[in-house]
Amino acid sequence: MLERRRALDHTSLCDADCTPAQCGDGVLNLKAGEQCETPGHDTSDCDAGDCTPVVCGDGYANAAAHEECDDGNTLDSDACLSSCVAARCGDQIVWIGAEACDDGNTVDADGCSNRCGISLCLGDCGECGDGVVDPGEACDDGNADDTDGCTAACALSTCGNSLADPGEWCDGGGCCTARCLPRPDGEVCDPYKGSRCNGVSGACATTLPDDLVTYSQLCAP
């Protein structure tokens, strides 16, 4: 009977024990707008912030109710899902501004990496240069360096790709062999101009030597 009287004696400002009404004081005061009461911390059914029942979407993240976040909206494309679960790569929902794609798996070579393209693939996930070897790519080291074994076109560095890769003296040009080695010094590379190889690079020299060799002389029996 005494407890009932105390409950009835509550006011919007004061509990029945003549202490200020305060959420978290362990006393449920409906007149003060409390819909539930906590022992000073969140419970699985009551928010300690305002003594209201736990509701996903109320803008209050209640860890005791297993809410990872609560941003007060129903959007699934931001950092907090409408289910009050934090957005993460692999949840099959694209987090706008942070993920370029999210296919919900850990397969890299399917057009969307297992990092959801964060900071690597900000446009079309699965493109050359995202650091993931996708279908049709021989390699992908995530940079545009053509001299590190994997070209900017996601092709392996090989002799014949017109790029002087590590270990190659040259690659392409009138003075470069099929094995990417320079032709001998003095060998004619352009009989019309009389240009000769210098034995160092694959480029055909543009200067005309004194002993100009004509095409007819070169082809004479």
Contacts in CASP RR format, 6 or more apart in sequence:
PFRMAT RR
TARGET T0000
AUTHOR 0000-0000-0000
METHOD contacts of the structure
MODEL  1
MLERRRALDHTSLCDADCTPAQCGDGVLNLKAGEQCETPGHDTSDCDAGD
CTPVVCGDGYANAAAHEECDDGNTLDSDACLSSCVAARCGDQIVWIGAEA
CDDGNTVDADGCSNRCGISLCLGDCGECGDGVVDPGEACDDGNADDTDGC
TAACALSTCGNSLADPGEWCDGGGCCTARCLPRPDGEVCDPYKGSRCNGV
SGACATTLPDDLVTYSQLCAP
5 16 0 8 1.000
6 16 0 8 1.000
6 17 0 8 1.000
7 16 0 8 1.000
7 28 0 8 1.000
8 16 0 8 1.000
9 16 0 8 1.000
10 16 0 8 1.000
10 21 0 8 1.000
10 27 0 8 1.000
10 29 0 8 1.000
10 30 0 8 1.000
10 31 0 8 1.000
10 32 0 8 1.000
11 21 0 8 1.000
11 31 0 8 1.000
11 32 0 8 1.000
12 21 0 8 1.000
12 31 0 8 1.000
12 32 0 8 1.000
12 33 0 8 1.000
13 20 0 8 1.000
13 21 0 8 1.000
13 32 0 8 1.000
14 20 0 8 1.000
14 21 0 8 1.000
15 21 0 8 1.000
15 25 0 8 1.000
15 27 0 8 1.000
15 29 0 8 1.000
15 32 0 8 1.000
16 27 0 8 1.000
17 27 0 8 1.000
19 25 0 8 1.000
19 27 0 8 1.000
21 27 0 8 1.000
21 29 0 8 1.000
21 31 0 8 1.000
21 32 0 8 1.000
21 34 0 8 1.000
23 34 0 8 1.000
23 37 0 8 1.000
23 38 0 8 1.000
23 48 0 8 1.000
23 49 0 8 1.000
23 50 0 8 1.000
23 51 0 8 1.000
24 37 0 8 1.000
24 38 0 8 1.000
24 39 0 8 1.000
24 40 0 8 1.000
24 48 0 8 1.000
24 51 0 8 1.000
25 37 0 8 1.000
25 40 0 8 1.000
26 37 0 8 1.000
26 38 0 8 1.000
26 39 0 8 1.000
26 40 0 8 1.000
27 37 0 8 1.000
28 34 0 8 1.000
28 36 0 8 1.000
28 37 0 8 1.000
28 51 0 8 1.000
29 37 0 8 1.000
33 51 0 8 1.000
34 51 0 8 1.000
35 51 0 8 1.000
35 52 0 8 1.000
35 53 0 8 1.000
36 45 0 8 1.000
36 46 0 8 1.000
36 47 0 8 1.000
36 51 0 8 1.000
36 52 0 8 1.000
36 53 0 8 1.000
37 46 0 8 1.000
37 51 0 8 1.000
38 46 0 8 1.000
38 47 0 8 1.000
38 48 0 8 1.000
38 51 0 8 1.000
40 48 0 8 1.000
41 48 0 8 1.000
41 64 0 8 1.000
42 48 0 8 1.000
42 49 0 8 1.000
42 62 0 8 1.000
42 63 0 8 1.000
42 64 0 8 1.000
42 65 0 8 1.000
43 64 0 8 1.000
43 65 0 8 1.000
44 54 0 8 1.000
44 62 0 8 1.000
44 64 0 8 1.000
44 65 0 8 1.000
44 66 0 8 1.000
45 53 0 8 1.000
45 54 0 8 1.000
45 65 0 8 1.000
46 52 0 8 1.000
46 53 0 8 1.000
46 54 0 8 1.000
47 53 0 8 1.000
47 54 0 8 1.000
47 58 0 8 1.000
47 60 0 8 1.000
47 62 0 8 1.000
49 60 0 8 1.000
50 60 0 8 1.000
52 58 0 8 1.000
52 60 0 8 1.000
54 62 0 8 1.000
54 65 0 8 1.000
54 67 0 8 1.000
56 67 0 8 1.000
56 70 0 8 1.000
56 82 0 8 1.000
56 83 0 8 1.000
56 84 0 8 1.000
57 70 0 8 1.000
57 71 0 8 1.000
57 72 0 8 1.000
57 73 0 8 1.000
57 74 0 8 1.000
57 82 0 8 1.000
57 84 0 8 1.000
58 70 0 8 1.000
58 72 0 8 1.000
59 70 0 8 1.000
59 71 0 8 1.000
59 72 0 8 1.000
60 70 0 8 1.000
61 67 0 8 1.000
61 68 0 8 1.000
61 69 0 8 1.000
61 70 0 8 1.000
61 84 0 8 1.000
62 70 0 8 1.000
67 84 0 8 1.000
68 80 0 8 1.000
68 84 0 8 1.000
68 85 0 8 1.000
68 86 0 8 1.000
69 79 0 8 1.000
69 80 0 8 1.000
69 84 0 8 1.000
69 85 0 8 1.000
69 86 0 8 1.000
70 80 0 8 1.000
70 84 0 8 1.000
71 78 0 8 1.000
71 79 0 8 1.000
71 80 0 8 1.000
73 82 0 8 1.000
74 82 0 8 1.000
75 82 0 8 1.000
76 82 0 8 1.000
76 87 0 8 1.000
76 93 0 8 1.000
77 93 0 8 1.000
77 94 0 8 1.000
77 95 0 8 1.000
77 96 0 8 1.000
78 87 0 8 1.000
78 95 0 8 1.000
78 96 0 8 1.000
79 86 0 8 1.000
79 87 0 8 1.000
79 95 0 8 1.000
79 98 0 8 1.000
80 86 0 8 1.000
80 87 0 8 1.000
81 87 0 8 1.000
81 91 0 8 1.000
81 93 0 8 1.000
85 91 0 8 1.000
87 93 0 8 1.000
87 95 0 8 1.000
87 98 0 8 1.000
89 95 0 8 1.000
89 99 0 8 1.000
89 102 0 8 1.000
89 114 0 8 1.000
89 115 0 8 1.000
89 116 0 8 1.000
89 118 0 8 1.000
90 102 0 8 1.000
90 103 0 8 1.000
90 104 0 8 1.000
90 105 0 8 1.000
90 114 0 8 1.000
90 116 0 8 1.000
91 102 0 8 1.000
91 104 0 8 1.000
92 102 0 8 1.000
92 103 0 8 1.000
92 104 0 8 1.000
93 102 0 8 1.000
94 100 0 8 1.000
94 101 0 8 1.000
94 102 0 8 1.000
94 116 0 8 1.000
95 102 0 8 1.000
95 116 0 8 1.000
98 116 0 8 1.000
98 118 0 8 1.000
99 116 0 8 1.000
99 117 0 8 1.000
99 118 0 8 1.000
100 112 0 8 1.000
100 116 0 8 1.000
100 117 0 8 1.000
100 118 0 8 1.000
100 121 0 8 1.000
100 122 0 8 1.000
100 123 0 8 1.000
100 124 0 8 1.000
100 125 0 8 1.000
101 111 0 8 1.000
101 112 0 8 1.000
101 116 0 8 1.000
101 117 0 8 1.000
101 121 0 8 1.000
101 125 0 8 1.000
102 112 0 8 1.000
102 116 0 8 1.000
103 110 0 8 1.000
103 111 0 8 1.000
103 112 0 8 1.000
105 114 0 8 1.000
106 114 0 8 1.000
107 114 0 8 1.000
108 114 0 8 1.000
108 132 0 8 1.000
108 133 0 8 1.000
108 134 0 8 1.000
109 132 0 8 1.000
109 133 0 8 1.000
109 134 0 8 1.000
109 135 0 8 1.000
110 134 0 8 1.000
110 135 0 8 1.000
111 125 0 8 1.000
111 126 0 8 1.000
111 132 0 8 1.000
111 134 0 8 1.000
111 135 0 8 1.000
112 125 0 8 1.000
112 126 0 8 1.000
113 120 0 8 1.000
113 121 0 8 1.000
113 125 0 8 1.000
113 126 0 8 1.000
113 130 0 8 1.000
113 131 0 8 1.000
113 132 0 8 1.000
116 125 0 8 1.000
117 125 0 8 1.000
117 130 0 8 1.000
120 129 0 8 1.000
120 130 0 8 1.000
120 131 0 8 1.000
120 132 0 8 1.000
120 142 0 8 1.000
121 127 0 8 1.000
121 130 0 8 1.000
121 132 0 8 1.000
126 132 0 8 1.000
126 134 0 8 1.000
127 134 0 8 1.000
128 134 0 8 1.000
128 137 0 8 1.000
128 140 0 8 1.000
128 152 0 8 1.000
128 153 0 8 1.000
128 154 0 8 1.000
129 140 0 8 1.000
129 141 0 8 1.000
129 142 0 8 1.000
129 143 0 8 1.000
129 144 0 8 1.000
129 152 0 8 1.000
129 154 0 8 1.000
130 140 0 8 1.000
130 142 0 8 1.000
131 140 0 8 1.000
131 141 0 8 1.000
131 142 0 8 1.000
132 140 0 8 1.000
133 139 0 8 1.000
133 140 0 8 1.000
133 154 0 8 1.000
134 140 0 8 1.000
136 154 0 8 1.000
137 154 0 8 1.000
138 150 0 8 1.000
138 154 0 8 1.000
138 155 0 8 1.000
138 156 0 8 1.000
139 149 0 8 1.000
139 150 0 8 1.000
139 154 0 8 1.000
139 155 0 8 1.000
139 156 0 8 1.000
140 150 0 8 1.000
140 154 0 8 1.000
141 148 0 8 1.000
141 149 0 8 1.000
141 150 0 8 1.000
143 152 0 8 1.000
144 152 0 8 1.000
145 152 0 8 1.000
146 152 0 8 1.000
146 157 0 8 1.000
146 163 0 8 1.000
146 165 0 8 1.000
147 157 0 8 1.000
147 163 0 8 1.000
147 164 0 8 1.000
147 165 0 8 1.000
147 166 0 8 1.000
148 157 0 8 1.000
148 166 0 8 1.000
149 156 0 8 1.000
149 157 0 8 1.000
149 165 0 8 1.000
149 166 0 8 1.000
150 156 0 8 1.000
150 157 0 8 1.000
151 157 0 8 1.000
151 161 0 8 1.000
151 163 0 8 1.000
155 161 0 8 1.000
157 163 0 8 1.000
157 165 0 8 1.000
157 166 0 8 1.000
158 165 0 8 1.000
159 165 0 8 1.000
159 168 0 8 1.000
159 171 0 8 1.000
159 178 0 8 1.000
159 179 0 8 1.000
159 180 0 8 1.000
160 171 0 8 1.000
160 172 0 8 1.000
160 178 0 8 1.000
160 180 0 8 1.000
161 171 0 8 1.000
162 171 0 8 1.000
162 172 0 8 1.000
163 171 0 8 1.000
164 170 0 8 1.000
164 171 0 8 1.000
164 180 0 8 1.000
165 171 0 8 1.000
167 180 0 8 1.000
168 180 0 8 1.000
169 176 0 8 1.000
169 180 0 8 1.000
169 181 0 8 1.000
169 182 0 8 1.000
169 200 0 8 1.000
169 201 0 8 1.000
169 202 0 8 1.000
170 176 0 8 1.000
170 180 0 8 1.000
170 181 0 8 1.000
170 182 0 8 1.000
170 201 0 8 1.000
170 202 0 8 1.000
170 203 0 8 1.000
171 180 0 8 1.000
172 180 0 8 1.000
172 202 0 8 1.000
173 202 0 8 1.000
173 203 0 8 1.000
173 204 0 8 1.000
174 183 0 8 1.000
174 189 0 8 1.000
174 190 0 8 1.000
174 197 0 8 1.000
174 202 0 8 1.000
174 203 0 8 1.000
174 204 0 8 1.000
175 182 0 8 1.000
175 183 0 8 1.000
175 187 0 8 1.000
175 189 0 8 1.000
175 197 0 8 1.000
175 198 0 8 1.000
175 199 0 8 1.000
175 201 0 8 1.000
175 202 0 8 1.000
175 203 0 8 1.000
175 204 0 8 1.000
175 205 0 8 1.000
176 182 0 8 1.000
176 183 0 8 1.000
176 202 0 8 1.000
177 183 0 8 1.000
182 197 0 8 1.000
182 198 0 8 1.000
182 199 0 8 1.000
182 200 0 8 1.000
182 201 0 8 1.000
182 202 0 8 1.000
183 189 0 8 1.000
183 197 0 8 1.000
183 199 0 8 1.000
183 202 0 8 1.000
184 197 0 8 1.000
184 199 0 8 1.000
185 196 0 8 1.000
185 197 0 8 1.000
185 198 0 8 1.000
185 199 0 8 1.000
185 200 0 8 1.000
186 196 0 8 1.000
186 197 0 8 1.000
186 198 0 8 1.000
186 199 0 8 1.000
187 196 0 8 1.000
187 197 0 8 1.000
187 199 0 8 1.000
188 194 0 8 1.000
188 195 0 8 1.000
188 196 0 8 1.000
188 197 0 8 1.000
188 213 0 8 1.000
188 218 0 8 1.000
189 195 0 8 1.000
189 196 0 8 1.000
189 197 0 8 1.000
189 204 0 8 1.000
189 205 0 8 1.000
190 204 0 8 1.000
191 213 0 8 1.000
191 214 0 8 1.000
191 215 0 8 1.000
191 217 0 8 1.000
191 218 0 8 1.000
191 219 0 8 1.000
192 214 0 8 1.000
192 215 0 8 1.000
193 206 0 8 1.000
193 208 0 8 1.000
194 208 0 8 1.000
194 209 0 8 1.000
194 212 0 8 1.000
194 213 0 8 1.000
194 214 0 8 1.000
195 204 0 8 1.000
195 205 0 8 1.000
195 206 0 8 1.000
195 207 0 8 1.000
195 208 0 8 1.000
195 209 0 8 1.000
196 205 0 8 1.000
196 209 0 8 1.000
197 204 0 8 1.000
197 205 0 8 1.000
198 205 0 8 1.000
END
